[in-house]
Amino acid sequence: MHVLDKYMGLPYSPRRFDCGDLAILLQKELFGNEVQLAGKRLRPLNSDRQVEVLALYCADLGEKTETPQDGDAILMREVGSDTAGHIGTYFFVSYTPSVLHTSEALGGSRLHRLSDLPSLGLSIAGYYKWKRKLTE
């Protein structure tokens, strides 16, 4: 069993388990890191408002990188949007750059090749190394 298998198909919930929650869960369970995306953050259901809220946290994510490593954050934007409103986690799986993410459209968490993002209506806005605080 691949280490990521247990994170596939986790049901999406706009109020309880969105893309940010998945990213935080992966950091904690796979990398032993407590990362910040504001635990009691705003959870708007409107996609335009989601973009605004995620933009508030971008500066807190960490350092932007051009060479992502497993566990780094990927900010994505939907077609037609100038601003990122979706977050996922980068993994290099089977020699392929990939993202593990969730959304309402997906219905649950899925692993996609980065090259498949345009067919999902997504483009990459940037990669970020998390500001990490190791758990005790």
Summary of the structure (lengths in Angstrom):
residues: 136
radius of gyration: 13.7
end to end distance: 28.1
largest distance: 42.4
contacts: 390
relative contact order: 0.24
helix: 28%
strand: 33%
